Amino acid sequence: MESTEFLIVGCGPAGGTAAREAARRGVATIVLERDAVVGAKRVCAAGLRPGFCEDFDLPRAIVHLDPPTITLTTVKRTYAFQVGPSHTTTREELDGTIAALAGHEGAEIRTSTLFRGLRRERDGVVVEYADTKAGTRRAIRARSVFLAQGSSARLDEVDPRFRHPGWSAGLITCLQYRVYPERPAVPRTYSTLEMHYYVSPRSGRNVIAWMFPKRDHLSIGLGIQAKIPGADLRAELDAFLATVQERLFAGVPYTIRTEGNLLYGGLPRAGIGADGVMVGGTAAGLVDATTGEGIYEAATSGRIAADAVAATRKAGPRDPGAVRSSAPPPAAHDDARTQACSLRCAVRSARAHTAVRRTAPARSQCILADGMDVSLWSGGQVLAVRLAGVIPRLPCCVSSSIVSSGCSSCSSPSPW
């Protein structure tokens, strides 16, 4: 049977970063990516936090624009914050660039490969996958496995310790248009990331919508935390697009490219590591509950996975203590609770120029329907506001809950 040291499932920001940084340290790494082209089918506004390219050593060429402002809009008013500059890109450029850099470091990226399951054996973890190009089923043995399939991850049957009873309820049905105006929109369009929170007058459902400007188009989309027919979702987006056009490019002809997929906006998995297998990125539920942003969290979890695998390799398979002290969470460590706590603390401690805090109790199941307290850290200042009106019932997440209260599992204080 074919074997490798480190096997990664998924080549998004989490899997690609893990592959690049592990391969750079001499770890034999293989990545299984289900799509034929890395990043081509990702539905995402693709906003990046300030300093993202520097933090993860990525070329500035992937950046389209550097909007310095984010706005959060409810039915009553719009709140504007200086946060940056932040950055915008596209997922095919971001994911494709990270994958190419991982390949340059020596990682092998296998596209058109579909994860089917895994089993643990005495000498490693065996992953089964389908090669959709060849029409065959294959298996590969790895010392460590990193699952980073994004919101499509279905892990209940992979390992009971990864089960998440609320996973399906946390899925958000999303639709996005890439809008290509024939003439430029009004100037403020290109300096602002827009987030909108409202209740649909058509369905009564809570909606989170966005407009992120790019070099040659505008990413305009929305998500609803429910399963709804495609025609209804398109009608919702068409209505939102009409309001954006009226404000930003009234009377300008345009063409669109449509993208649809599921995103995730629920609580993180309680268990994210067990017996040589770790879960990261959106597959672990690491997303920001207010904006839905998960790229920074994903890339950070990939970096942690690479650190863990490299440390495990150096320490040897029978020395988990050394791994635990040098790079949390260790991919070979069998204490899922300790791994989850370590990853949360690492994500919390990672450099973040902009953070969002809810003042509702830690581990609350959802944002209160009658409003939300938000604090944005910008240039060292804390800007606190209360978003009034009904907003989407998106659950709190690792980054938002720990920023406000610290880690309740290990008693680490919040760095803020």
Backbone torsions as a table, in degrees:
resi	resn	phi	psi	omega
1	MET	NA	141.6	176.1
2	GLU	-63.0	147.6	-179.6
3	SER	-142.7	158.6	176.6
4	THR	-152.8	168.1	177.4
5	GLU	-77.8	-44.1	-171.2
6	PHE	-134.2	121.8	178.6
7	LEU	-115.8	129.9	-178.7
8	ILE	-118.8	134.9	176.7
9	VAL	-108.3	111.6	-178.5
10	GLY	106.4	133.0	-177.0
11	CYS	-121.6	44.4	170.5
12	GLY	-85.0	-160.6	179.6
13	PRO	-59.0	-34.6	179.5
14	ALA	-71.6	-56.2	-177.6
15	GLY	-66.0	-39.9	-179.7
16	GLY	-66.6	-41.7	178.2
17	THR	-65.4	-42.9	177.9
18	ALA	-59.9	-43.6	-179.0
19	ALA	-64.3	-46.1	-177.8
20	ARG	-62.6	-47.2	-173.9
21	GLU	-77.5	-28.4	175.1
22	ALA	-72.6	-45.5	-179.6
23	ALA	-63.0	-35.8	178.6
24	ARG	-59.6	-27.7	-179.5
25	ARG	-94.3	10.5	175.4
26	GLY	89.3	10.1	179.3
27	VAL	-83.5	125.7	176.4
28	ALA	-65.9	118.3	-168.5
29	THR	-130.6	133.1	174.4
30	ILE	-125.8	136.8	178.4
31	VAL	-116.9	131.9	175.0
32	LEU	-103.3	117.7	-179.1
33	GLU	-120.7	125.6	-173.3
34	ARG	-70.3	-31.1	-177.4
35	ASP	-82.3	157.5	179.6
36	ALA	-73.2	-30.6	177.9
37	VAL	-124.9	123.4	-177.3
38	VAL	-60.4	125.5	176.0
39	GLY	84.5	-7.4	-172.1
40	ALA	-68.7	-26.1	-175.2
41	LYS	-111.3	15.6	-179.8
42	ARG	-79.4	128.7	174.7
43	VAL	-99.1	111.3	-171.5
44	CYS	-164.2	140.4	175.9
45	ALA	-68.9	-21.0	173.8
46	ALA	58.2	50.9	170.0
47	GLY	-92.3	140.6	-178.3
48	LEU	-117.7	141.9	177.8
49	ARG	-67.3	155.2	176.5
50	PRO	-53.8	133.8	177.4
51	GLY	81.2	8.1	-175.6
52	PHE	-60.7	-45.3	-177.7
53	CYS	-63.6	-38.4	178.4
54	GLU	-68.9	-41.1	-179.1
55	ASP	-61.4	-37.1	-174.7
56	PHE	-114.3	17.8	171.9
57	ASP	54.0	53.8	180.0
58	LEU	-113.3	148.9	-179.0
59	PRO	-69.0	141.1	178.3
60	ARG	-64.7	-13.7	-178.8
61	ALA	-61.1	-22.3	-180.0
62	ILE	-77.1	-14.4	-176.5
63	VAL	-81.4	129.8	176.3
64	HIS	-86.5	-57.0	-176.6
65	LEU	-138.4	165.4	-179.7
66	ASP	-124.4	68.1	-178.3
67	PRO	-63.6	128.5	-179.3
68	PRO	-87.9	-5.3	-172.3
69	THR	-127.1	141.3	168.5
70	ILE	-120.7	138.1	176.8
71	THR	-117.6	138.9	175.7
72	LEU	-115.7	116.3	-172.3
73	THR	-115.5	129.2	172.2
74	THR	-113.6	-174.7	-179.3
75	VAL	-67.9	-19.6	-175.7
76	LYS	-96.9	-37.0	-177.2
77	ARG	-164.7	173.1	177.7
78	THR	-116.6	133.4	177.2
79	TYR	-108.6	127.6	-178.7
80	ALA	-114.1	137.8	-178.6
81	PHE	-134.0	140.2	171.9
82	GLN	-84.4	120.2	-171.4
83	VAL	-129.9	16.9	-164.8
84	GLY	-149.0	-141.3	13.2
85	PRO	-81.0	145.3	168.7
86	SER	-85.1	-173.8	-176.7
87	HIS	-140.6	154.4	171.8
88	THR	-125.0	151.2	178.6
89	THR	-153.0	-164.0	170.5
90	THR	-124.3	155.7	-177.5
91	ARG	-69.6	-31.1	178.3
92	GLU	-66.6	-34.8	176.7
93	GLU	-73.6	-45.4	-179.4
94	LEU	-63.7	-57.8	-176.7
95	ASP	-65.4	-40.8	-179.9
96	GLY	-64.2	-38.5	179.0
97	THR	-67.1	-45.0	179.1
98	ILE	-61.8	-42.1	179.3
99	ALA	-63.1	-42.1	179.4
100	ALA	-63.9	-40.2	178.0
101	LEU	-67.1	-36.3	176.1
102	ALA	-63.7	-41.6	177.4
103	GLY	-63.1	-37.9	178.7
104	HIS	-64.0	-30.6	178.7
105	GLU	-80.0	-9.9	177.5
106	GLY	116.4	-2.8	176.7
107	ALA	-72.1	146.8	177.6
108	GLU	-102.3	120.5	179.7
109	ILE	-102.0	116.0	178.5
110	ARG	-106.0	110.6	179.4
111	THR	-87.4	170.7	-179.2
112	SER	54.4	43.2	178.5
113	THR	-125.1	128.9	-172.7
114	LEU	-114.0	117.1	179.8
115	PHE	-61.9	131.5	-179.4
116	ARG	-114.9	-23.4	179.8
117	GLY	156.6	175.7	178.8
118	LEU	-145.0	160.5	173.9
119	ARG	-144.3	148.1	-179.7
120	ARG	-96.7	131.8	175.4
121	GLU	-122.3	173.0	-174.3
122	ARG	-60.8	-33.3	-176.2
123	ASP	-106.7	22.7	175.2
124	GLY	145.0	-169.5	179.0
125	VAL	-108.4	126.8	-180.0
126	VAL	-100.5	121.8	178.8
127	VAL	-106.5	130.6	175.4
128	GLU	-103.1	138.3	179.7
129	TYR	-147.7	159.0	177.6
130	ALA	-101.5	129.6	171.9
131	ASP	-88.9	99.7	-171.7
132	THR	-73.0	-19.3	175.0
133	LYS	-73.5	-46.2	-177.1
134	ALA	-85.2	-16.9	-177.9
135	GLY	72.4	30.7	-178.7
136	THR	-123.7	162.5	175.9
137	ARG	-110.9	133.8	-175.1
138	ARG	-131.9	167.0	178.2
139	ALA	-137.0	149.4	178.8
140	ILE	-144.5	138.3	179.8
141	ARG	-98.8	136.5	179.7
142	ALA	-135.9	151.8	175.6
143	ARG	-73.9	-39.4	179.3
144	SER	-135.0	144.8	-178.6
145	VAL	-128.8	136.9	178.0
146	PHE	-121.3	115.8	-179.4
147	LEU	-94.9	115.6	-175.8
148	ALA	-141.6	54.5	-175.7
149	GLN	-85.3	2.0	-178.6
150	GLY	77.3	-155.7	-175.7
151	SER	-66.5	-15.7	179.9
152	SER	-78.6	-4.4	-177.8
153	ALA	-60.8	129.3	175.1
154	ARG	-123.5	93.4	-167.3
155	LEU	-108.2	0.7	-177.7
156	ASP	-58.0	-37.2	-178.7
157	GLU	-91.5	-10.5	179.9
158	VAL	-73.3	-44.8	179.7
159	ASP	-159.8	126.2	-178.3
160	PRO	-58.9	-23.1	179.8
161	ARG	-74.2	-12.6	176.9
162	PHE	-98.7	1.1	-176.5
163	ARG	-62.5	142.2	180.0
164	HIS	-136.8	99.5	-176.6
165	PRO	-58.2	-27.3	-177.3
166	GLY	-98.6	12.1	-175.4
167	TRP	-60.3	-49.7	-177.2
168	SER	-61.6	-37.4	-179.9
169	ALA	-68.3	-22.6	-179.8
170	GLY	-87.2	-5.3	-179.4
171	LEU	-73.0	140.0	-178.2
172	ILE	-117.0	123.8	177.3
173	THR	-79.7	121.2	-172.9
174	CYS	-122.1	148.5	172.8
175	LEU	-139.5	137.1	-178.6
176	GLN	-137.3	139.6	171.6
177	TYR	-105.8	135.2	162.9
178	ARG	-91.6	111.2	-174.4
179	VAL	-99.8	123.2	-178.1
180	TYR	-111.0	91.5	178.2
181	PRO	-68.5	145.2	179.2
182	GLU	-73.1	-21.7	173.9
183	ARG	-131.3	155.8	-178.9
184	PRO	-58.8	147.6	173.4
185	ALA	-74.9	177.7	179.4
186	VAL	-61.7	150.2	-171.8
187	PRO	-54.5	-37.7	-176.0
188	ARG	-64.2	-19.5	178.9
189	THR	-55.6	-39.1	-170.6
190	TYR	-89.4	2.9	178.8
191	SER	-118.0	12.5	-173.9
192	THR	-139.4	135.9	166.8
193	LEU	-97.6	121.9	-176.2
194	GLU	-105.3	131.3	170.2
195	MET	-121.6	135.9	-177.6
196	HIS	-127.4	138.3	-179.7
197	TYR	-129.2	120.2	-177.4
198	TYR	-159.0	169.8	174.7
199	VAL	-102.0	128.0	-178.2
200	SER	-64.8	127.1	175.0
201	PRO	-69.7	-15.8	180.0
202	ARG	-83.2	-46.7	-172.9
203	SER	-114.4	-14.1	-175.8
204	GLY	78.4	6.3	-179.6
205	ARG	-85.8	152.4	173.8
206	ASN	-74.7	137.4	-176.0
207	VAL	-126.7	137.7	167.0
208	ILE	-116.7	125.5	-174.7
209	ALA	-130.0	164.5	-175.6
210	TRP	-152.2	158.8	169.4
211	MET	-139.5	113.8	177.9
212	PHE	-119.3	122.7	-178.3
213	PRO	-79.1	143.5	176.5
214	LYS	-124.5	-179.6	-175.8
215	ARG	-61.0	-43.8	-175.0
216	ASP	-125.4	4.5	-179.6
217	HIS	-157.4	174.1	175.7
218	LEU	-117.0	129.7	174.5
219	SER	-88.7	111.3	-177.4
220	ILE	-122.8	118.2	-175.3
221	GLY	-154.5	179.1	177.5
222	LEU	-155.7	162.9	177.6
223	GLY	-137.8	146.3	178.5
224	ILE	-132.0	129.4	-175.6
225	GLN	-81.9	70.0	179.7
226	ALA	-172.1	161.5	172.4
227	LYS	-89.1	119.6	-179.2
228	ILE	-134.1	153.1	179.5
229	PRO	-60.0	148.8	-178.5
230	GLY	-59.4	-38.1	-179.4
231	ALA	-64.8	-38.6	178.7
232	ASP	-67.5	-40.2	179.3
233	LEU	-64.6	-41.8	178.8
234	ARG	-64.0	-39.5	178.3
235	ALA	-62.0	-39.9	177.4
236	GLU	-62.2	-45.0	-177.9
237	LEU	-69.4	-38.4	177.5
238	ASP	-59.9	-39.9	179.1
239	ALA	-66.2	-41.7	178.7
240	PHE	-66.8	-42.8	178.6
241	LEU	-57.0	-39.5	-179.6
242	ALA	-61.7	-38.2	179.3
243	THR	-70.3	-36.5	178.3
244	VAL	-67.9	-43.0	179.8
245	GLN	-61.6	-41.8	-179.8
246	GLU	-59.5	-37.3	-177.7
247	ARG	-82.0	-36.8	-165.2
248	LEU	-114.6	-29.6	179.4
249	PHE	-147.8	52.4	-178.0
250	ALA	-59.2	131.6	176.2
251	GLY	77.0	2.4	-178.7
252	VAL	-93.1	122.8	176.8
253	PRO	-63.7	153.2	-178.9
254	TYR	-153.9	162.0	170.4
255	THR	-119.8	160.7	-177.9
256	ILE	-134.0	154.5	169.7
257	ARG	-123.1	128.4	-173.5
258	THR	-97.9	137.4	178.3
259	GLU	-134.8	138.1	179.0
260	GLY	-142.2	145.7	-179.0
261	ASN	-172.9	179.5	173.5
262	LEU	-101.8	137.5	169.0
263	LEU	-115.1	177.3	-178.0
264	TYR	-126.7	137.5	-179.6
265	GLY	-138.6	26.1	-178.0
266	GLY	-102.0	-166.1	178.6
267	LEU	-71.0	152.0	177.2
268	PRO	-69.9	160.9	175.6
269	ARG	-66.2	142.2	178.1
270	ALA	-71.4	-34.5	178.4
271	GLY	-115.9	125.2	-178.6
272	ILE	-129.1	9.5	177.8
273	GLY	-157.1	134.0	179.4
274	ALA	-163.8	124.8	169.8
275	ASP	48.5	58.4	175.0
276	GLY	85.0	1.7	-179.1
277	VAL	-125.6	133.0	177.4
278	MET	-126.7	147.5	176.6
279	VAL	-111.5	138.1	-178.3
280	GLY	-140.6	173.3	177.9
281	GLY	62.6	-148.1	-179.6
282	THR	-63.2	-29.7	177.3
283	ALA	-59.9	-26.7	176.3
284	ALA	-90.4	-4.4	-178.2
285	GLY	84.9	20.7	-177.3
286	LEU	-88.8	85.7	178.5
287	VAL	-137.9	155.5	176.8
288	ASP	-81.4	125.3	-172.1
289	ALA	-72.6	-20.6	-177.3
290	THR	-87.7	-46.8	-176.7
291	THR	-101.9	-15.4	-175.8
292	GLY	79.3	3.6	-178.7
293	GLU	-71.3	133.0	-179.9
294	GLY	-140.0	5.2	-176.1
295	ILE	-67.5	-45.7	-179.5
296	TYR	-64.1	-44.3	179.0
297	GLU	-61.7	-40.4	-179.8
298	ALA	-63.9	-49.6	-179.1
299	ALA	-62.6	-37.9	177.8
300	THR	-63.8	-42.0	179.1
301	SER	-65.9	-34.3	175.8
302	GLY	-65.0	-40.1	177.1
303	ARG	-63.5	-41.6	178.5
304	ILE	-62.9	-41.4	179.3
305	ALA	-62.5	-43.1	178.7
306	ALA	-63.7	-42.7	176.7
307	ASP	-58.5	-43.4	-177.2
308	ALA	-65.3	-44.6	-179.0
309	VAL	-66.0	-42.2	178.8
310	ALA	-63.6	-40.3	179.2
311	ALA	-69.4	-37.9	177.2
312	THR	-62.4	-41.9	179.9
313	ARG	-62.4	-40.8	-178.6
314	LYS	-71.4	-39.8	-176.0
315	ALA	-76.8	-30.2	-176.2
316	GLY	97.8	154.1	-172.9
317	PRO	-67.1	-17.6	-176.4
318	ARG	-104.8	17.6	-177.6
319	ASP	-128.3	60.8	-176.4
320	PRO	-63.4	-26.3	-179.8
321	GLY	-62.2	-41.5	179.6
322	ALA	-64.6	-36.7	178.7
323	VAL	-66.2	-42.5	-176.8
324	ARG	-61.2	-37.6	-176.3
325	SER	-78.3	-22.2	-172.2
326	SER	-100.0	-32.3	-174.6
327	ALA	-153.5	86.9	178.0
328	PRO	-75.2	146.3	-8.4
329	PRO	-92.3	139.7	-178.5
330	PRO	-70.5	133.9	-178.6
331	ALA	-66.4	-25.3	-178.2
332	ALA	-94.4	-2.5	-177.2
333	HIS	-75.7	139.4	-173.4
334	ASP	-98.4	7.8	-179.6
335	ASP	-98.3	98.0	-174.7
336	ALA	-62.9	-36.4	-178.6
337	ARG	-65.4	-42.5	178.9
338	THR	-64.8	-40.2	178.6
339	GLN	-62.5	-45.8	-178.7
340	ALA	-60.8	-43.6	179.6
341	CYS	-63.6	-42.3	-178.5
342	SER	-64.0	-42.6	-179.2
343	LEU	-66.6	-41.2	178.4
344	ARG	-59.9	-45.7	-179.2
345	CYS	-65.1	-37.5	-179.8
346	ALA	-67.6	-42.2	177.7
347	VAL	-64.5	-40.0	179.2
348	ARG	-62.1	-40.4	-174.6
349	SER	-83.1	-14.0	-179.0
350	ALA	-62.7	152.0	-178.6
351	ARG	-64.1	121.4	179.4
352	ALA	-139.1	118.6	-178.2
353	HIS	-77.8	-25.6	-179.7
354	THR	-128.0	128.3	178.4
355	ALA	-132.4	154.2	179.7
356	VAL	-120.8	132.4	-177.9
357	ARG	-125.3	132.5	170.3
358	ARG	-99.3	138.8	179.5
359	THR	-95.9	7.3	170.7
360	ALA	-68.0	161.6	-176.3
361	PRO	-57.4	145.4	177.5
362	ALA	-58.3	145.5	179.4
363	ARG	66.3	16.1	173.1
364	SER	-62.3	149.0	-174.7
365	GLN	-76.1	-25.6	-176.3
366	CYS	-159.7	163.2	173.4
367	ILE	-70.3	138.7	-178.4
368	LEU	-63.5	139.0	-175.3
369	ALA	-69.5	-18.6	-176.8
370	ASP	-97.4	8.4	176.4
371	GLY	149.6	176.7	-177.7
372	MET	-153.3	137.0	172.7
373	ASP	-90.3	132.5	-177.5
374	VAL	-130.6	136.2	171.2
375	SER	-122.7	128.7	177.1
376	LEU	-111.4	128.7	176.4
377	TRP	-90.3	117.7	-178.6
378	SER	-138.2	115.7	179.3
379	GLY	60.4	31.4	177.8
380	GLY	85.7	-2.5	179.0
381	GLN	-102.8	146.2	177.2
382	VAL	-100.6	118.4	-179.8
383	LEU	-108.5	108.9	-174.5
384	ALA	-105.3	134.9	176.6
385	VAL	-142.0	167.3	172.2
386	ARG	-121.5	122.2	177.2
387	LEU	-83.5	113.0	-177.8
388	ALA	-89.3	168.6	179.9
389	GLY	84.6	176.0	-177.6
390	VAL	-82.3	129.6	177.5
391	ILE	-126.5	167.8	-176.9
392	PRO	-58.7	141.7	178.6
393	ARG	-83.2	67.8	179.5
394	LEU	-90.6	127.6	-177.2
395	PRO	-63.8	158.1	175.0
396	CYS	-70.5	162.5	-176.0
397	CYS	-133.6	-179.9	-178.5
398	VAL	-54.3	-52.6	-172.4
399	SER	-66.9	-39.0	-176.0
400	SER	-76.4	-37.5	-176.5
401	SER	-76.2	-38.8	-176.8
402	ILE	-74.5	-32.8	178.6
403	VAL	-58.8	-36.5	-176.0
404	SER	-85.2	-30.0	-168.5
405	SER	-130.2	-5.3	-173.8
406	GLY	80.5	-178.9	-177.3
407	CYS	-92.7	116.4	-178.0
408	SER	-74.0	-18.1	-179.3
409	SER	-76.4	-39.1	-176.6
410	CYS	-116.3	3.3	177.3
411	SER	67.2	17.2	175.3
412	SER	-69.8	134.9	179.1
413	PRO	-73.5	159.1	174.4
414	SER	-70.1	137.1	178.6
415	PRO	-72.6	-8.9	-176.6
416	TRP	-91.3	NA	NA
